[in-house]
Amino acid sequence: MSPGDEPGYGDGSRRDDGGYGGTGQTRTRLPDRPGDVYGGARRGRSSSRSLVTVVGVVVLLIAAIAFANRGGDDSSSSSGTGGASNGASKTSPTAPSGQRPVDTNTGGIPTGFAHSEQGAQSAAANYAVALGSTSMFQKAGRHSLVDTLYTSDAAGRLQGPLDDAYSTSFLNKLGLDASGNAPQGSTFVSRTVPVGSKVEQYSATDAKVSVWYLGLIGMSAQNSTDPVTSTWKTWTFELQWSGGDWKIVTDSQKDGPAPVPGDDKAATSDEISKVIEEYGGFTYAR
């Protein structure tokens, strides 16, 4: 879960190279295009139930992550000295500063963020992208992400519960095989698109940063019963300065805030698959 270019996946299946941090369902106006099962007709009751089941499992997954993180050292969450400049209630513009967030990476994941409030925000946004990507649905990629982005203690607590959460039955509900691969001719989409970030607390050793994001998840295929849908969530990271970089100690998510859905027509499966392959992600900076 890399923001720009992630390594390819198993032969014979296409995977999204971006990220996602949650699933959900928004109101959409589907196109009147004959012959397109993916977007030409509204989903029936059975499809809706299937999507609700998947959403429920993802909610349980997030709960499992929170449970695994619980019981760790809570000093990072309490040692912060307030929000931006000790004023969590103060607002600040989410605008580019002109400073490059990082010039290094580990396994394609941006690392080596600045030891500053801006660096903590950049880290949180990019970590949300990485942890929301399709890499999390494959064991090797998931282990690499967790080991890279979390503190060693947090990673040790997370790996087991995450492996249990990303079970074969959970992957099957998403249309993936036991290894997390999409069927031949299908594209599994999972992306997190940060919209803004905010410093909740900050000190030289700890930071708490919230990232508001748009999430995309679903299977793009002609016969997909769970096409790609969007959701809005806020992902909060408690970070610790460790080993010359910001590392995640614990994280949590909540729904929204979500804007009113527009009246855009939903794309066909071919259009979604093509745009996912052609448009990569970004490295996010404050």
Backbone as CSV, one residue per row, in Angstrom:
resi,resn,N_x,N_y,N_z,CA_x,CA_y,CA_z,C_x,C_y,C_z
1,MET,0.742,-1.023,0.000,0.000,0.000,0.000,0.754,1.039,0.000
2,SER,4.168,1.170,-4.433,4.644,2.579,-4.282,3.627,3.506,-4.857
3,PRO,3.601,4.692,-4.389,2.586,5.621,-4.811,2.607,5.881,-6.312
4,GLY,3.752,5.793,-6.922,3.808,6.047,-8.336,3.845,4.784,-9.149
5,ASP,4.859,3.954,-8.907,4.996,2.720,-9.656,5.245,1.578,-8.711
6,GLU,4.324,0.632,-8.652,4.518,-0.547,-7.844,4.919,-1.691,-8.739
7,PRO,5.655,-2.691,-8.241,6.033,-3.825,-9.065,4.825,-4.561,-9.579
8,GLY,5.009,-5.256,-10.707,3.904,-5.980,-11.306,3.486,-7.157,-10.482
9,TYR,2.366,-7.748,-10.868,1.825,-8.865,-10.132,1.871,-10.104,-10.991
10,GLY,1.163,-11.135,-10.593,1.228,-12.423,-11.255,0.880,-12.339,-12.716
11,ASP,1.530,-13.189,-13.526,1.259,-13.205,-14.952,-0.188,-13.585,-15.189
12,GLY,-0.759,-12.969,-16.225,-2.116,-13.335,-16.614,-3.191,-12.538,-15.911
13,SER,-2.814,-11.640,-15.028,-3.826,-10.803,-14.380,-3.278,-9.406,-14.267
14,ARG,-4.164,-8.427,-14.311,-3.749,-7.043,-14.207,-4.123,-6.508,-12.844
15,ARG,-3.231,-5.700,-12.310,-3.460,-5.166,-10.980,-3.314,-3.658,-10.989
16,ASP,-4.009,-3.014,-10.119,-3.882,-1.576,-9.959,-2.560,-1.276,-9.294
17,ASP,-1.863,-0.211,-9.734,-0.591,0.146,-9.124,-0.702,1.367,-8.228
18,GLY,-1.909,1.679,-7.819,-2.075,2.782,-6.895,-2.423,2.281,-5.519
19,GLY,-3.283,2.955,-4.773,-3.588,2.543,-3.412,-5.000,2.810,-3.009
20,TYR,-5.371,2.246,-1.937,-6.731,2.396,-1.438,-6.685,2.142,0.042
21,GLY,-7.601,2.826,0.794,-7.606,2.628,2.216,-8.922,2.249,2.787
22,GLY,-9.906,1.932,1.980,-11.205,1.568,2.520,-12.169,1.292,1.405
23,THR,-13.269,0.686,1.702,-14.269,0.427,0.694,-15.573,1.062,1.096
24,GLY,-16.444,1.260,0.131,-17.730,1.864,0.423,-18.534,1.945,-0.843
25,GLN,-19.669,2.550,-0.781,-20.539,2.617,-1.940,-21.155,3.992,-2.003
26,THR,-21.062,4.633,-3.159,-21.665,5.928,-3.331,-22.752,5.830,-4.380
27,ARG,-23.653,6.835,-4.381,-24.693,6.885,-5.379,-24.067,7.202,-6.722
28,THR,-24.374,6.414,-7.738,-23.857,6.693,-9.068,-24.981,6.602,-10.075
29,ARG,-24.792,7.307,-11.180,-25.719,7.195,-12.296,-25.019,6.348,-13.341
30,LEU,-25.554,5.173,-13.618,-24.907,4.245,-14.511,-25.264,4.546,-15.958
31,PRO,-24.307,4.309,-16.875,-24.537,4.667,-18.270,-25.500,3.735,-18.962
32,ASP,-26.217,4.287,-19.921,-27.132,3.481,-20.721,-26.377,2.961,-21.935
33,ARG,-25.550,1.956,-21.711,-24.739,1.405,-22.783,-25.074,-0.062,-22.950
34,PRO,-25.737,-0.422,-24.027,-26.137,-1.817,-24.215,-24.924,-2.726,-24.328
35,GLY,-25.038,-3.914,-23.758,-23.997,-4.910,-23.896,-22.897,-4.817,-22.857
36,ASP,-22.931,-3.816,-22.014,-21.895,-3.678,-20.999,-22.475,-4.079,-19.650
37,VAL,-22.212,-5.306,-19.259,-22.767,-5.818,-18.002,-22.228,-5.046,-16.816
38,TYR,-20.956,-4.603,-16.945,-20.295,-3.915,-15.830,-21.006,-2.609,-15.493
39,GLY,-21.355,-1.803,-16.524,-21.906,-0.493,-16.219,-23.214,-0.195,-16.910
40,GLY,-23.761,-1.120,-17.676,-24.936,-0.817,-18.462,-26.244,-1.035,-17.752
41,ALA,-26.196,-1.641,-16.583,-27.430,-1.878,-15.828,-27.139,-1.758,-14.360
42,ARG,-28.119,-1.374,-13.608,-27.910,-1.250,-12.169,-27.758,-2.620,-11.535
43,ARG,-26.926,-2.678,-10.514,-26.681,-3.947,-9.860,-27.916,-4.443,-9.133
44,GLY,-28.129,-5.741,-9.182,-29.285,-6.339,-8.537,-29.089,-6.515,-7.052
45,ARG,-30.089,-7.083,-6.427,-30.046,-7.251,-4.977,-28.893,-8.152,-4.538
46,SER,-28.648,-9.243,-5.292,-27.589,-10.167,-4.888,-26.230,-9.508,-4.950
47,SER,-25.990,-8.646,-5.972,-24.724,-7.949,-6.081,-24.543,-6.982,-4.930
48,SER,-25.606,-6.273,-4.579,-25.529,-5.326,-3.467,-25.200,-6.050,-2.174
49,ARG,-25.825,-7.206,-1.974,-25.522,-7.970,-0.764,-24.069,-8.394,-0.742
50,SER,-23.555,-8.783,-1.913,-22.156,-9.207,-1.983,-21.228,-8.068,-1.613
51,LEU,-21.519,-6.863,-2.136,-20.681,-5.720,-1.828,-20.757,-5.369,-0.354
52,VAL,-21.947,-5.442,0.214,-22.099,-5.156,1.638,-21.275,-6.135,2.464
53,THR,-21.260,-7.395,2.044,-20.467,-8.402,2.755,-18.996,-8.040,2.723
54,VAL,-18.498,-7.645,1.544,-17.094,-7.269,1.416,-16.778,-6.059,2.267
55,VAL,-17.647,-5.059,2.230,-17.441,-3.864,3.040,-17.368,-4.230,4.511
56,GLY,-18.261,-5.131,4.932,-18.255,-5.558,6.327,-16.962,-6.221,6.719
57,VAL,-16.411,-7.032,5.814,-15.150,-7.707,6.106,-14.015,-6.700,6.202
58,VAL,-14.018,-5.695,5.325,-12.976,-4.677,5.379,-13.058,-3.896,6.682
59,VAL,-14.275,-3.624,7.147,-14.430,-2.947,8.434,-13.815,-3.796,9.548
60,LEU,-14.057,-5.102,9.481,-13.457,-6.002,10.470,-11.945,-6.001,10.354
61,LEU,-11.453,-5.877,9.118,-10.013,-5.835,8.907,-9.415,-4.618,9.587
62,ILE,-10.055,-3.463,9.410,-9.566,-2.249,10.055,-9.604,-2.402,11.565
63,ALA,-10.658,-3.049,12.064,-10.750,-3.288,13.508,-9.627,-4.199,13.976
64,ALA,-9.270,-5.194,13.151,-8.182,-6.103,13.508,-6.868,-5.355,13.604
65,ILE,-6.648,-4.415,12.679,-5.427,-3.615,12.721,-5.385,-2.783,13.995
66,ALA,-6.522,-2.163,14.318,-6.572,-1.339,15.519,-6.324,-2.180,16.766
67,PHE,-6.906,-3.399,16.781,-6.725,-4.275,17.939,-5.275,-4.691,18.074
68,ALA,-4.626,-4.991,16.925,-3.232,-5.418,16.969,-2.333,-4.300,17.463
69,ASN,-2.675,-3.068,17.123,-1.869,-1.932,17.558,-2.100,-1.586,19.017
70,ARG,-3.264,-1.967,19.535,-3.588,-1.638,20.918,-2.660,-2.377,21.858
71,GLY,-2.296,-1.745,22.911,-1.440,-2.403,23.884,0.017,-2.060,23.697
72,GLY,0.326,-1.272,22.659,1.700,-0.838,22.452,2.001,0.348,23.332
73,ASP,3.191,0.911,23.124,3.597,2.071,23.887,2.740,3.257,23.480
74,ASP,1.982,3.795,24.392,1.090,4.902,24.098,1.756,6.259,24.275
75,SER,3.085,6.237,24.549,3.735,7.504,24.825,3.682,8.435,23.634
76,SER,3.694,7.857,22.413,3.718,8.706,21.229,2.432,9.488,21.073
77,SER,1.329,8.933,21.526,0.055,9.620,21.340,-0.173,10.692,22.382
78,SER,0.582,10.644,23.460,0.353,11.616,24.515,1.484,12.620,24.638
79,SER,2.606,12.361,23.953,3.741,13.254,24.124,3.730,14.403,23.149
80,GLY,2.768,14.417,22.225,2.675,15.523,21.277,2.378,16.809,22.013
81,THR,2.837,17.902,21.432,2.686,19.183,22.119,1.656,20.067,21.451
82,GLY,0.642,19.422,20.847,-0.420,20.196,20.235,-0.357,20.096,18.730
83,GLY,-1.320,20.727,18.063,-1.378,20.667,16.609,-0.347,21.569,15.994
84,ALA,-0.578,21.975,14.755,0.378,22.822,14.077,0.658,24.041,14.954
85,SER,1.927,24.164,15.358,2.328,25.247,16.248,1.480,25.255,17.514
86,ASN,1.259,24.043,18.072,0.509,23.891,19.317,-0.912,24.441,19.203
87,GLY,-1.538,24.343,18.045,-2.900,24.836,17.916,-3.704,23.924,17.029
88,ALA,-4.180,22.802,17.578,-4.899,21.828,16.765,-6.171,22.426,16.180
89,SER,-6.715,23.458,16.837,-7.957,24.040,16.354,-7.719,25.037,15.224
90,LYS,-6.456,25.415,15.015,-6.149,26.369,13.972,-6.107,25.648,12.623
91,THR,-6.610,26.299,11.606,-6.578,25.712,10.274,-5.356,26.217,9.519
92,SER,-4.887,25.421,8.596,-3.768,25.822,7.755,-4.040,25.330,6.349
93,PRO,-3.641,26.063,5.343,-3.933,25.662,3.970,-3.178,24.412,3.577
94,THR,-3.866,23.516,2.873,-3.195,22.353,2.319,-2.697,22.750,0.941
95,ALA,-1.487,23.260,0.894,-0.942,23.775,-0.351,0.511,23.335,-0.472
96,PRO,1.013,23.186,-1.681,2.403,22.776,-1.851,3.357,23.841,-1.340
97,SER,4.419,23.426,-0.712,5.397,24.358,-0.160,6.535,24.618,-1.127
98,GLY,6.656,23.793,-2.153,7.776,23.910,-3.065,8.943,23.030,-2.670
99,GLN,8.864,22.390,-1.514,9.920,21.498,-1.051,9.603,20.066,-1.470
100,ARG,10.599,19.397,-2.026,10.414,18.007,-2.419,10.271,17.157,-1.160
101,PRO,9.261,16.266,-1.089,9.039,15.502,0.139,10.179,14.537,0.453
102,VAL,10.635,13.779,-0.554,11.719,12.819,-0.360,12.470,12.638,-1.673
103,ASP,13.703,12.159,-1.583,14.448,11.796,-2.778,15.006,10.381,-2.661
104,THR,14.465,9.623,-1.702,14.887,8.238,-1.512,13.651,7.357,-1.391
105,ASN,13.852,6.053,-1.554,12.757,5.113,-1.369,13.307,3.775,-0.915
106,THR,12.431,2.983,-0.339,12.764,1.630,0.095,11.782,0.682,-0.564
107,GLY,12.275,-0.145,-1.476,11.395,-1.059,-2.187,10.315,-0.347,-2.971
108,GLY,10.621,0.838,-3.498,9.633,1.592,-4.261,8.717,2.451,-3.421
109,ILE,8.874,2.404,-2.091,8.037,3.202,-1.181,8.825,4.438,-0.759
110,PRO,8.272,5.646,-0.921,8.988,6.845,-0.477,9.342,6.764,1.006
111,THR,10.583,7.006,1.333,11.053,7.005,2.729,12.076,8.131,2.891
112,GLY,12.461,8.370,4.141,13.432,9.419,4.409,12.820,10.802,4.439
113,PHE,11.670,10.936,5.108,10.965,12.218,5.163,11.633,13.176,6.144
114,ALA,11.368,14.461,5.944,11.987,15.495,6.768,11.531,15.391,8.218
115,HIS,12.432,15.765,9.120,12.124,15.758,10.546,11.431,17.070,10.894
116,SER,10.186,17.199,10.437,9.423,18.433,10.603,7.939,18.109,10.488
117,GLU,7.093,19.115,10.774,5.653,18.903,10.628,5.299,18.577,9.177
118,GLN,5.920,19.289,8.238,5.649,19.015,6.833,6.088,17.603,6.471
119,GLY,7.243,17.184,6.993,7.718,15.841,6.719,6.779,14.780,7.261
120,ALA,6.210,15.034,8.449,5.265,14.079,9.036,3.998,13.981,8.195
121,GLN,3.523,15.121,7.670,2.330,15.099,6.826,2.602,14.376,5.510
122,SER,3.757,14.638,4.915,4.113,13.956,3.675,4.207,12.455,3.901
123,ALA,4.808,12.067,5.022,4.932,10.647,5.337,3.558,10.010,5.479
124,ALA,2.669,10.642,6.235,1.340,10.078,6.466,0.574,9.922,5.154
125,ALA,0.619,10.918,4.288,-0.100,10.843,3.017,0.439,9.714,2.149
126,ASN,1.749,9.607,2.054,2.345,8.555,1.228,2.166,7.169,1.837
127,TYR,2.154,7.091,3.166,1.914,5.799,3.811,0.473,5.341,3.582
128,ALA,-0.459,6.294,3.554,-1.855,5.940,3.268,-1.977,5.357,1.863
129,VAL,-1.272,5.945,0.912,-1.286,5.439,-0.456,-0.723,4.025,-0.509
130,ALA,0.413,3.829,0.151,1.061,2.521,0.123,0.211,1.444,0.786
131,LEU,-0.338,1.758,1.948,-1.119,0.772,2.690,-2.493,0.537,2.078
132,GLY,-2.907,1.410,1.177,-4.180,1.219,0.502,-4.040,0.572,-0.862
133,SER,-2.843,0.156,-1.230,-2.609,-0.373,-2.566,-2.872,-1.869,-2.643
134,THR,-2.812,-2.392,-3.850,-3.041,-3.820,-4.069,-1.929,-4.681,-3.464
135,SER,-0.792,-4.083,-3.137,0.287,-4.860,-2.510,-0.162,-5.482,-1.198
136,MET,-1.094,-4.830,-0.514,-1.559,-5.345,0.768,-2.341,-6.648,0.620
137,PHE,-2.778,-6.972,-0.575,-3.579,-8.177,-0.789,-2.724,-9.386,-1.142
138,GLN,-1.403,-9.199,-1.199,-0.471,-10.303,-1.418,0.494,-10.359,-0.240
139,LYS,0.736,-11.555,0.259,1.463,-11.726,1.524,2.841,-11.086,1.502
140,ALA,3.620,-11.337,0.465,4.981,-10.803,0.412,4.966,-9.272,0.398
141,GLY,4.087,-8.689,-0.423,4.000,-7.238,-0.486,3.530,-6.638,0.815
142,ARG,2.568,-7.303,1.460,2.033,-6.815,2.728,3.107,-6.824,3.814
143,HIS,3.850,-7.909,3.908,4.909,-8.007,4.914,5.972,-6.939,4.690
144,SER,6.320,-6.699,3.422,7.325,-5.684,3.116,6.846,-4.296,3.520
145,LEU,5.593,-3.997,3.220,5.034,-2.690,3.575,5.013,-2.479,5.079
146,VAL,4.509,-3.455,5.790,4.391,-3.312,7.247,5.768,-3.184,7.891
147,ASP,6.729,-3.998,7.452,8.084,-3.929,8.015,8.746,-2.586,7.715
148,THR,8.418,-1.993,6.571,9.045,-0.739,6.164,8.411,0.472,6.833
149,LEU,7.098,0.471,6.982,6.388,1.681,7.403,6.118,1.771,8.903
150,TYR,6.052,0.638,9.584,5.744,0.636,11.013,7.014,0.496,11.853
151,THR,6.923,0.884,13.106,8.018,0.605,14.025,8.174,-0.909,14.140
152,SER,9.332,-1.357,14.560,9.567,-2.801,14.641,8.595,-3.472,15.599
153,ASP,8.282,-2.822,16.716,7.340,-3.392,17.675,5.940,-3.501,17.067
154,ALA,5.498,-2.426,16.401,4.170,-2.433,15.800,4.087,-3.463,14.678
155,ALA,5.137,-3.562,13.872,5.146,-4.535,12.776,5.049,-5.958,13.308
156,GLY,5.757,-6.231,14.399,5.704,-7.562,14.989,4.314,-7.932,15.468
157,ARG,3.574,-6.948,15.991,2.214,-7.210,16.457,1.227,-7.356,15.307
158,LEU,1.508,-6.681,14.177,0.549,-6.616,13.088,0.573,-7.790,12.131
159,GLN,1.752,-8.336,11.861,1.879,-9.303,10.772,0.913,-10.483,10.911
160,GLY,0.835,-11.086,12.072,-0.047,-12.234,12.261,-1.519,-11.902,12.061
161,PRO,-2.043,-10.889,12.777,-3.448,-10.523,12.592,-3.773,-10.117,11.162
162,LEU,-2.847,-9.450,10.487,-3.095,-9.063,9.099,-3.164,-10.284,8.185
163,ASP,-2.289,-11.248,8.405,-2.338,-12.477,7.600,-3.667,-13.190,7.803
164,ASP,-4.152,-13.176,9.045,-5.451,-13.798,9.324,-6.581,-13.021,8.656
165,ALA,-6.479,-11.678,8.670,-7.534,-10.849,8.096,-7.601,-10.996,6.577
166,TYR,-6.442,-11.029,5.929,-6.402,-11.212,4.476,-6.429,-12.712,4.160
167,SER,-7.449,-13.369,4.636,-7.585,-14.812,4.466,-8.044,-15.151,3.050
168,THR,-7.983,-16.440,2.730,-8.436,-16.882,1.421,-9.906,-16.544,1.196
169,SER,-10.722,-16.715,2.219,-12.153,-16.425,2.078,-12.386,-14.936,1.848
170,PHE,-11.607,-14.071,2.526,-11.730,-12.633,2.322,-11.326,-12.263,0.900
171,LEU,-10.222,-12.829,0.423,-9.762,-12.547,-0.933,-10.774,-13.035,-1.963
172,ASN,-11.377,-14.184,-1.692,-12.385,-14.721,-2.611,-13.585,-13.788,-2.731
173,LYS,-13.958,-13.158,-1.639,-15.086,-12.217,-1.669,-14.795,-11.027,-2.581
174,LEU,-13.511,-10.719,-2.737,-13.109,-9.632,-3.614,-12.867,-10.101,-5.045
175,GLY,-13.014,-11.410,-5.276,-12.786,-11.953,-6.599,-11.345,-12.336,-6.868
176,LEU,-10.508,-12.400,-5.830,-9.098,-12.735,-5.967,-8.852,-14.181,-5.581
177,ASP,-7.750,-14.761,-6.088,-7.414,-16.112,-5.687,-6.670,-16.083,-4.361
178,ALA,-6.221,-17.237,-3.895,-5.598,-17.328,-2.574,-4.300,-16.532,-2.481
179,SER,-3.677,-16.255,-3.622,-2.434,-15.486,-3.640,-2.678,-13.997,-3.861
180,GLY,-3.942,-13.610,-3.984,-4.272,-12.207,-4.178,-4.244,-11.756,-5.620
181,ASN,-4.300,-12.692,-6.563,-4.277,-12.349,-7.981,-5.691,-12.256,-8.545
182,ALA,-5.871,-11.329,-9.480,-7.155,-11.177,-10.158,-7.275,-12.229,-11.258
183,PRO,-8.495,-12.608,-11.637,-8.679,-13.577,-12.721,-8.134,-13.036,-14.043
184,GLN,-7.842,-13.953,-14.953,-7.377,-13.579,-16.280,-8.373,-12.607,-16.925
185,GLY,-7.854,-11.496,-17.459,-8.710,-10.538,-18.134,-9.398,-9.551,-17.219
186,SER,-9.144,-9.630,-15.928,-9.766,-8.714,-14.960,-8.702,-7.817,-14.334
187,THR,-9.127,-6.678,-13.840,-8.222,-5.751,-13.160,-8.776,-5.444,-11.776
188,PHE,-8.033,-5.803,-10.744,-8.449,-5.476,-9.381,-7.920,-4.092,-9.041
189,VAL,-8.804,-3.220,-8.595,-8.453,-1.832,-8.316,-8.491,-1.567,-6.821
190,SER,-7.428,-0.974,-6.305,-7.381,-0.564,-4.903,-6.437,0.624,-4.809
191,ARG,-7.019,1.793,-4.595,-6.213,3.012,-4.530,-6.698,3.933,-3.413
192,THR,-5.738,4.623,-2.821,-6.016,5.690,-1.870,-5.540,6.991,-2.492
193,VAL,-6.408,7.972,-2.543,-6.073,9.261,-3.150,-6.206,10.356,-2.091
194,PRO,-5.120,10.747,-1.442,-5.200,11.794,-0.414,-5.696,13.112,-0.986
195,VAL,-6.574,13.757,-0.234,-7.105,15.058,-0.624,-6.477,16.161,0.222
196,GLY,-6.174,15.843,1.472,-5.556,16.820,2.360,-5.043,16.145,3.615
197,SER,-4.198,16.841,4.360,-3.658,16.298,5.612,-3.643,17.381,6.673
198,LYS,-3.627,16.959,7.928,-3.669,17.905,9.045,-2.870,17.363,10.215
199,VAL,-2.048,18.210,10.814,-1.291,17.835,12.004,-2.187,17.992,13.219
200,GLU,-2.424,16.885,13.915,-3.219,16.920,15.147,-2.332,17.217,16.353
201,GLN,-1.153,16.613,16.370,-0.181,16.824,17.442,1.210,16.726,16.829
202,TYR,2.173,17.432,17.441,3.538,17.344,16.923,4.548,17.652,18.013
203,SER,5.612,16.864,18.037,6.789,17.150,18.847,7.981,16.622,18.066
204,ALA,9.163,16.790,18.593,10.368,16.337,17.893,10.426,14.818,17.783
205,THR,9.702,14.123,18.649,9.764,12.653,18.659,8.499,11.985,18.149
206,ASP,7.355,12.683,18.207,6.082,12.066,17.864,5.212,13.038,17.070
207,ALA,4.330,12.462,16.270,3.378,13.281,15.513,2.100,12.493,15.311
208,LYS,0.998,13.212,15.254,-0.293,12.615,14.947,-0.857,13.372,13.758
209,VAL,-1.046,12.682,12.650,-1.456,13.318,11.401,-2.684,12.623,10.833
210,SER,-3.678,13.399,10.416,-4.876,12.856,9.783,-4.829,13.127,8.283
211,VAL,-5.223,12.127,7.509,-5.245,12.242,6.049,-6.668,11.990,5.568
212,TRP,-7.239,12.982,4.910,-8.572,12.839,4.314,-8.379,12.317,2.900
213,TYR,-9.084,11.240,2.552,-8.801,10.630,1.254,-10.048,10.052,0.587
214,LEU,-9.909,9.888,-0.711,-10.890,9.184,-1.530,-10.332,7.795,-1.808
215,GLY,-11.123,6.761,-1.543,-10.686,5.393,-1.791,-11.431,4.765,-2.950
216,LEU,-10.743,3.949,-3.720,-11.335,3.200,-4.823,-11.066,1.723,-4.624
217,ILE,-12.080,0.879,-4.825,-11.872,-0.551,-4.734,-12.933,-1.268,-5.564
218,GLY,-12.533,-2.386,-6.133,-13.471,-3.194,-6.896,-12.762,-3.973,-7.985
219,MET,-13.522,-4.824,-8.666,-12.994,-5.638,-9.754,-13.528,-5.109,-11.074
220,SER,-12.620,-4.709,-11.943,-13.016,-4.225,-13.262,-12.990,-5.398,-14.232
221,ALA,-14.170,-5.861,-14.618,-14.305,-6.986,-15.537,-15.701,-6.955,-16.129
222,GLN,-15.866,-7.530,-17.305,-17.162,-7.510,-17.973,-18.254,-8.161,-17.132
223,ASN,-17.895,-9.230,-16.407,-18.900,-9.958,-15.637,-18.799,-9.681,-14.138
224,SER,-18.172,-8.599,-13.754,-17.992,-8.291,-12.345,-19.316,-7.929,-11.684
225,THR,-19.563,-8.516,-10.525,-20.754,-8.164,-9.751,-20.437,-7.084,-8.725
226,ASP,-19.159,-6.780,-8.538,-18.723,-5.744,-7.609,-17.786,-4.783,-8.323
227,PRO,-18.314,-3.938,-9.208,-17.467,-2.997,-9.943,-16.802,-1.989,-9.015
228,VAL,-15.861,-1.263,-9.558,-15.084,-0.309,-8.773,-15.990,0.785,-8.216
229,THR,-15.947,0.968,-6.919,-16.740,1.996,-6.241,-15.822,2.895,-5.427
230,SER,-16.355,4.004,-4.969,-15.551,4.978,-4.230,-16.095,5.180,-2.822
231,THR,-15.227,5.668,-1.956,-15.614,5.976,-0.586,-14.733,7.096,-0.068
232,TRP,-15.213,7.819,0.926,-14.449,8.897,1.543,-14.187,8.543,3.003
233,LYS,-12.936,8.667,3.424,-12.572,8.354,4.802,-11.467,9.278,5.295
234,THR,-11.247,9.237,6.595,-10.132,9.952,7.218,-9.259,8.935,7.935
235,TRP,-7.978,8.926,7.609,-7.024,7.960,8.169,-6.073,8.723,9.078
236,THR,-6.029,8.357,10.334,-5.182,9.044,11.307,-4.008,8.163,11.704
237,PHE,-2.803,8.719,11.596,-1.566,8.001,11.914,-0.888,8.627,13.122
238,GLU,-0.482,7.788,14.048,0.387,8.235,15.124,1.789,7.780,14.752
239,LEU,2.671,8.753,14.551,4.003,8.498,14.039,5.062,8.723,15.106
240,GLN,6.185,8.063,14.925,7.322,8.206,15.837,8.579,8.406,14.999
241,TRP,9.416,9.356,15.412,10.679,9.561,14.706,11.654,8.475,15.158
242,SER,12.014,7.596,14.217,12.823,6.435,14.571,13.750,6.076,13.417
243,GLY,15.036,5.961,13.708,15.988,5.568,12.682,16.074,6.534,11.526
244,GLY,15.901,7.816,11.787,16.016,8.819,10.747,14.805,8.950,9.850
245,ASP,13.638,8.472,10.282,12.431,8.593,9.468,11.210,8.493,10.367
246,TRP,10.050,8.891,9.821,8.789,8.737,10.536,8.273,7.316,10.355
247,LYS,7.934,6.667,11.465,7.394,5.309,11.443,6.023,5.302,12.118
248,ILE,5.155,4.412,11.652,3.809,4.326,12.217,3.824,3.507,13.502
249,VAL,3.246,4.061,14.543,3.075,3.340,15.801,1.693,2.696,15.835
250,THR,0.695,3.459,15.445,-0.672,2.961,15.372,-1.451,3.834,14.393
251,ASP,-2.566,3.315,13.887,-3.378,4.079,12.950,-4.828,3.654,13.071
252,SER,-5.730,4.533,12.656,-7.160,4.244,12.725,-7.868,5.001,11.609
253,GLN,-9.082,4.546,11.279,-9.851,5.193,10.223,-11.277,5.468,10.687
254,LYS,-11.876,6.467,10.058,-13.287,6.744,10.273,-13.905,7.185,8.954
255,ASP,-15.204,7.037,8.825,-15.896,7.395,7.594,-15.955,8.911,7.421
256,GLY,-15.890,9.340,6.146,-16.114,10.720,5.781,-14.980,11.659,6.139
257,PRO,-15.260,12.964,5.970,-16.497,13.532,5.427,-16.612,13.321,3.924
258,ALA,-17.824,13.011,3.475,-18.058,12.697,2.068,-18.873,13.798,1.409
259,PRO,-18.450,14.277,0.254,-19.246,15.275,-0.472,-20.472,14.638,-1.105
260,VAL,-21.397,15.444,-1.528,-22.580,14.937,-2.212,-22.157,14.343,-3.553
261,PRO,-22.555,13.106,-3.868,-22.165,12.494,-5.138,-22.674,13.300,-6.320
262,GLY,-21.887,13.353,-7.373,-22.295,14.059,-8.574,-23.183,13.196,-9.447
263,ASP,-23.466,13.684,-10.622,-24.354,12.977,-11.537,-23.562,12.431,-12.728
264,ASP,-22.288,12.086,-12.474,-21.452,11.554,-13.539,-21.886,10.145,-13.915
265,LYS,-21.730,9.820,-15.179,-22.027,8.469,-15.632,-20.866,7.543,-15.298
266,ALA,-21.194,6.356,-14.834,-20.156,5.375,-14.518,-19.518,4.873,-15.797
267,ALA,-18.212,4.643,-15.747,-17.474,4.159,-16.905,-17.689,2.662,-17.087
268,THR,-17.357,2.172,-18.265,-17.419,0.732,-18.519,-16.206,0.053,-17.912
269,SER,-16.229,-1.260,-17.828,-15.104,-2.004,-17.272,-13.840,-1.784,-18.085
270,ASP,-13.961,-1.746,-19.416,-12.798,-1.529,-20.269,-12.184,-0.153,-20.019
271,GLU,-13.021,0.843,-19.838,-12.528,2.196,-19.584,-11.801,2.269,-18.249
272,ILE,-12.363,1.612,-17.225,-11.723,1.609,-15.910,-10.381,0.884,-15.976
273,SER,-10.344,-0.288,-16.602,-9.104,-1.056,-16.709,-8.024,-0.246,-17.435
274,LYS,-8.419,0.430,-18.502,-7.457,1.193,-19.288,-6.897,2.367,-18.498
275,VAL,-7.762,3.103,-17.810,-7.293,4.279,-17.087,-6.419,3.875,-15.896
276,ILE,-6.720,2.740,-15.275,-5.902,2.264,-14.165,-4.498,1.919,-14.655
277,GLU,-4.406,1.319,-15.855,-3.108,0.950,-16.399,-2.319,2.173,-16.869
278,GLU,-3.009,3.187,-17.350,-2.334,4.335,-17.944,-1.978,5.435,-16.950
279,TYR,-2.724,5.534,-15.848,-2.505,6.625,-14.901,-1.901,6.099,-13.605
280,GLY,-0.657,6.485,-13.347,-0.003,6.073,-12.105,-0.340,7.007,-10.962
281,GLY,0.188,6.699,-9.791,-0.076,7.509,-8.610,0.976,8.603,-8.449
282,PHE,0.932,9.273,-7.311,1.819,10.399,-7.049,2.594,10.176,-5.753
283,THR,3.684,10.928,-5.621,4.335,11.085,-4.336,3.757,12.355,-3.730
284,TYR,3.160,12.248,-2.550,2.407,13.356,-1.980,3.269,14.179,-1.025
285,ALA,3.159,15.502,-1.169,3.887,16.421,-0.307,2.927,17.442,0.272
286,ARG,3.276,17.970,1.426,2.462,19.024,2.044,2.660,20.314,1.271
